[in-house]
Structure formats: C-alpha cells, structure tokens
C-alpha cells in the first residue's frame, strides 16, 4: 500500500489513517468515506509500518460523534482541503465542506457536500480524482473528555489514495451513472433480503451470517444426497442376499448328490460322509475324487456361510460397507471363521455393537433359534433337507 503523510496534531488519539474514493463524473454532493476491513500495510509516521482494522461499530460511533458535535456547533462543517494541507500546519485553503456523515450498509458516507469554484474546476477537469478522509481511533472529546471509539475530522482531495477497496462515487447530476449505481444497490438489497427470508434469518442478519447459513444448508444437502445413496446400497444388499440364497440352494443340491453316490441318506452329516470315505468304501481313485469334491463342497459351504454372515452384519449395521471392501480386514475375518465359525457368526449377527445405523433389511425368517442351532444353521438345514436333530448332534460332537 502507498505511504501517506500525516502530521502530528493536537487531537488526542492513538493513531490516524486515511482512505480514498474515486470521484468519477461531475462533482458529487455525497461520496463514500470509509468501509469496514483490516489493512496490514499502513505506514504510521509515529509508529512505522503496522496494521489497523475498521469495524462496523467504529463507523457507527463516528457518525454518532459527528452528530453530537453538530448539535453543539450546528454551523461547524468538516473541511475538505487539498493533499491534507490542514494536517501539515501551513496554509490550507478549503476545497469544500461536508455537511453530514451517514452510514449505509456499514459504509460511511459524506453528504450535503459543497465545493468551492476552484475545487469544482479541478474535479471536472480530472485534476483531482480521489477523496481521502482523516479519521482516528480512541479519541478524547475536548468538551466532555470521554473516549470516542472513532472520529472523522476532515478529508482531502488527493491523487495518492490509500484504499483501493471503496466503490467509485457518482454525482447526482450524472443521471445515467446514478441510475446504474442506485439500481445495483437496490437489487443487491433485494437479493440479500430474499436470502435472509429463504434461510430463515432475521432482517438484520449480516453477510457473514447469511454465508454461514448457506454453508449449513449445503452440508444438509450433502447429507440428503448421502441418504439417497444409502437407499440404493440397500437394494444392492438385498440383491446380494438373494444371490447368496440361490448359491446355498445350488451347493445343497450338489452336496445331496455326493451323499447319494456314497449311499448315504440326505440327512447324513459331512463328518459321516468323510468317515465313510476314510473307511475305504470304493476304490482309491474314487476315494480321491470324492474326497476332493467333498472338500471343495465343504469349502464352498463355509464361504457362502461366511458371505451370508458378512451380509447380515452389514444389514444390521455391525459391519460397515468400507470394512467389506478392506481386503486385509476380510482376510482376518475369514481366518476367524475358519477356526470357529460359530463364534464368528454369533458376534456379527448378535453381539457386535451397531456402528452404522442404516436401518435393517428384512430377511426371510425361516425358523426361530432352536437349541444350539443358529438361524443361519436352520436356513441351511432346511435348504439341504438335513434333519435338525442330526445337525444338533453333529454340532455337539464338533464342538
């Protein structure tokens, strides 16, 4: 930012700063003086490079203090000089006079401005294009002695502005520019008012509050999109469970076929079939073939049961979809299921905490739990045509 010259004065204040405003068009009768913000590159003649911040409360305090001074001295206006000559202590002819200060949307405006003929000529011919007011923080009023948060003392015509953020001002004599400027302000006010209404905010809600409310709305919308995605994932899970049921039926049919080849009833357990094979029924070649087939069917049965438990765990919220996609996690669970399928099934279908409350997808209730048999055991037993008592006996021996 540009370096500004500020002389020491008799005003009691912590520091001074200057702002600028473009004087486009003919001479104006009002213009912007200051807006809220923070600037870190102000070169204070007394303190060197530092930062300062103007808050809306400062601007409101400046207007209030100016009104109090006007009440004490109604004819005392704020001077507009050239290049801050008033602060330098030498000759400082007036370029104009500011009648009042007002605040609009947290921006400070000078109103009832009267220009001298000389200043009018300078402005109309483009010899001066900017306004730079002088203001101070923490000012002691010379009459009451009370501390004022901010006061504006004067302004200057200058070609070395400090602020680039202020909007250009226009003269009310320039009808086209005035229309464009006021129309923009009018429609922006209407848009902001509409946003407050849509977001359920109070009429005085600030721009920051409006932006925060819009951010919150966006988060809620993202949640709604995620919920819609969950509905789709539920259907995928249902389809997966139906596929598992079909796979169980196919494996059951193959298992029954093997039992038939061995001359065993359909209610025979896997251990009974293995025992018959070990006993030497059939020739060695048949034994190897049947043993391999039995081992494959047994592994397929365990795999399908493992997948069914995982699906039911996801359905009940005890397993997250992300865990299902984690190959390391799945490998660890397969090892657990291979070592003790019963404890693995009990944990993910009943004992594990619900960590994903995504709702419960209904699965056909084939049987209530019966003795030591789980619901999954009963489903498989029914599809395989296995006698429940024989299966319970087998489980007891296996344990």
N, C-alpha and C positions, 0 to 999 in steps of 0.2 A: 504494500500500500504506500501511497505517496506521503512524504513528510510534510507536516503542516506547521506553520509558525504561529505560536501562541505566546503572547507576552504575559508577565505576571501582572495581576490587578489587585485591587483592594478587596475583591469579593472573597469571603471565607468559604473555601471549598476544597475538597480533596484533589480533584483533577478536572481538567477541561477536555472536551473533544469536539470535533467539527464533522458535519455531514454535508452532502451535496445533493442537488436536484437539478435536472435538465430543464431549461426554460424554453421548450420548443414553441414556435409560433410567435404571436404578438405578446405584449406584456400581460402577465396574468394579474388577477386580483386575489388569487389564492394559489398556494402550492404546498407540496409536501415538504416537511422539515426533517422528520426522523421516523424510523421504524424499529421494531424490536430485533435484537440479534446480538451476536458476540463477534468481536474482532480482536485478533491477536497481534496485529502489526502496527499499533498506534505508537508514534514516537513522541512521547511527552517531553517537553523542553526541560522540565524539572527532574523527571524520574527516568528518562530514557525509554527504550522500547518496552512496551508492556501491552496487556490486553484489557479490554473493558467489555461489559455486557449491558445492553439496554433491555429492560423487561417492560411488558405492558403496564405494570404498576408504576414504573418510573414515568412513562408518558402521561398516565392519568394524573400523577402527582404534579407534573409540570403544568398541565392545564389548570389544575385546581389552584396552584400557587399564583399563576398569572392572573386568574380571576380575582384572587384576594388582593393582589397589587393594584389591579384596575379599580377595585372597589375603593381602595384608599386614595388612588390618584387617577380618576377617570380619564384625564387628558394625556396621561403618560403612555405613549405607544412604544413598541420595540423598534429600534432603528435598524435599517439595512444600509450598511456602508459599502465601501469598495475595499476588497482584499483584506478585511479585518483591520482596517486602519484604527478603529476605536481601541483595539487591544494593544496597539503599538505606542500609544501615548502622544502621537503627533497630531497634525491636522487630519480630521476625519469627517469630511462632508457627507451628508446623508444622500443615499441613492433612493431611499423610500422608507415607508413606515408600515409596520404590521399592527393592525388594529386589535386582532384577537387570535387566540390559539384554540383549536378544537381537536378532538380525537375521533377518528372514524376507523372502525375495524382495527384498533390498536396502532394506527398510524397517526402521527402528529401532523396537523395542517396549520399553516398560517392563512388567516382570512382577513378580509377588509384591508387589503394591501393597497397603498397609494405610492406611486412612483413620481420622482421628480422629472421634469422635462429632459434633463441631461441623461438620466438613467434610462428613461424610455427610449431615447435615441440609441444609446449603447445597446440595449437589448434588441430593438427592432433591426438594427444593422448587424447583429450577430457578434458584436464585440465582447459581450459577456453572455455566457450560456448556462451558468450554474449558480445555485444558491447554496451557501454554507452557513448554517446556524451555529452559534456558540452555546453550549449547554454545560451544566456542571452537576455532579452528584454531591449529596450531603451538604447542602448549602444552609448557612445560618442566616435567617431573616434578620435584616438590620433593624426592624422595628420591634418584633416580638422576641427575637433571639432564638426562636425554636428552629430545630433542624428540619430542613425540607429534603426529601429523597432526591429530587431533581428540579432544576430551574433552567429556563431558557432566557438568555439575556439579550442577544441581538443576532443578526445574521449579516452576511456579506455577499455581494456579487463577486464571483471568482471564476477563474479558468483552471484552477487546480483543485478538483473535488477529491474528497476522501472516500466517500461511499460510492460504489457502483450499483448497489442493490436497489436504490429508490427508483420508482417509476417516473418517467418524464411527465411534466405537468403541461397543461394547455390553457390558453386564455379562453374565457367565456365568449370573447369576440370571434374566435375561430369556431364557427358553428359546426363544421364537418368534424373536426378533431374532437370537439366537445361531445358530439353525438356518439362517436366511436368510443370515447373514453367512458362516458357515463353508461352507455349501453353494455359495455363489457362488465363494469362494476355491477349493474343491475342484474344481468343474467347470472353472474357468478354468485351474487347474494341469493338468487332464487334457487340455484343448484345446491348451494350449501344448505339452505333451509329445507329443501326436499330430502337431502341426505340425512339431515337430523331427524326428519319425520320417519323416513324409511327404517332408520336404525333404532328408533325409539328413544332418541336422546332429547334432552331439554333444549329449549330455544336458544339458550346461551352457551351451548356446548362449543368448545374451541375446536380448531382444525386438528390438533393432536388427539383430542378425544374422538373426533369423527374417524380419524385414521385408525386408532386403536380398535374402535367398534367394527370397522371394516375388516381389520385383520382377524378379529374374533369370529366374524361371520365366515371368512374364508376357511378357518380351521373347522368350523361346524360343517361346512360344505364338503370338506375333505373327509370328515367322519361319515357323512351320508354316502359318499362315493364308496368308502371302505365297506360300509354296511351292505351296499348293493353287491359288492364283490363277494362278501361272505355268503349271501343268498345263492350266488352262482356256485360257490365252493360246496355248499350243502348238497346241491343237486349232483355235483361230481362225486361226492362222497356216497350218496345213495346209489348211484350207478356202480361205483366200485364194490359196494356191499353186495349188490345183486350179482355182479360178476363172480365174487367170491362164493356165493351160494351155488352158482352153476358149476364152479370148479370143484366144490366139495361133492356135488352130486356125481360128477364125472369120475372123480377119484374113488368114490364109494362103489360105483359100478365096476371099475377095474379091480378093486380090492375083492369084491364078491366073486369076480371071475377067477382070480387066483385061488381063493378058498375052494371053489368048485373043482379046479384042477387037482388040488391036493386031497379032494374027497372029504373036505370039512364042511360043516354047516355054515350058513351065513352069519350065525351068531358067534362063531369062533373068534378069539382074540388074536392079535398079532403074535403074542408070545406062544400061543398054541400052534400057530402056523409055523413059527420058527422051530419049535420043538419037534414038530413032525419032520421038518426038513433035516434037522440035525440027526434024528433017529435013523435016517438013511432011506426013507421011502423014495423010490425012484432011483434011477441010475445017477452016476456022478455028474454027467453032462446036464441032466435035468435039474439036479440039485443046484448046480452053479447058475443055471439060467433062472430058475425060480427064486433062488436066494437074491440074485442081483435085482430081479424085478420087485421082490418084496422090499428090499432096502430102498429102492427108488420110490416105491409107493409110500413107504413109511416116511421118507424124507419129504415127499410132496404133501403128505398129510400134515406133517409138522409145519411146513412152510405155509400152507393155507391157514392152519390154525394161528400161526404167528401173525400173518397178514390180517386175519379177522380180528385178533386182539388189538393190533395197532389201529385198525379202522374204528373199532368200538371205543378205543381210548381217545381218538380224535373227535369222534361223535360226542362223547361225554365231556370233552374239554380237559381231559387229563394228559393229553399229548397235543403239542402244537403242530400245525402244518409244517413249520420250519424244522422241527425235530425230525419229522418224517423224511425231509429232503436231505438231512445230515447223514452222510454215509458212515461216518465214524460212530455216530450215536446208534444207528441201526445195527451196525456190526456188534456193538456191545450188547444190545438187547437180544440179538439172535443167539449170542453166546449164553446169555442168561436163560433164554427159553430152552436151549438145547440141554442145559444142565438141570433145569427144573421148570417145566412148562406150567405146572400148577401154580407155583408162587408168582411166576411172571404174569399169568392170566389174572390171578386174584388181585394183583397190585394195580394193573392198568384198567381193570374193569370195575373195581370197587374201592380199593384202599388208597390209591394215589389221590393227592389233592387236585381239585378242579382249578386249573390255571388259565384256561381260555373259556370264559362264559359265552359260548357261541350258540347256545341252545342245544337241545337234544333231538336227534333224528330218530324217529321210531323204527325199530327193527321188529320183525315178526316175533311174537312171544310164543315160542314153541312149547315150552314147559316151564313150570316153576322149578326152582332148585330142589333136587331130590337127594338127600343124604350127602355123600361126599362128592357127588357129581355137580359140575358147574352147568350153567345154562348152555354154554358152548358145547360141552360134552353131550348134553341131551340132544342138541340140534344135530350133531354129527351122528349120534347113535340112531336117531330116527331115520336120517337120510341113508345110513348104512344098513338099517334093519338089524342092528345089534341089540341083543337082549340087555335091558338096563341092569338086571341083577348080575349078569355075567361081566358087564363092564365095570360095575362097582367092585366085584370080586377081583378083577384084573388090576384095578387101580390100587386096591389094598395090598396086593402082592407086590406091585411095582414100587409102592412107597416103602 
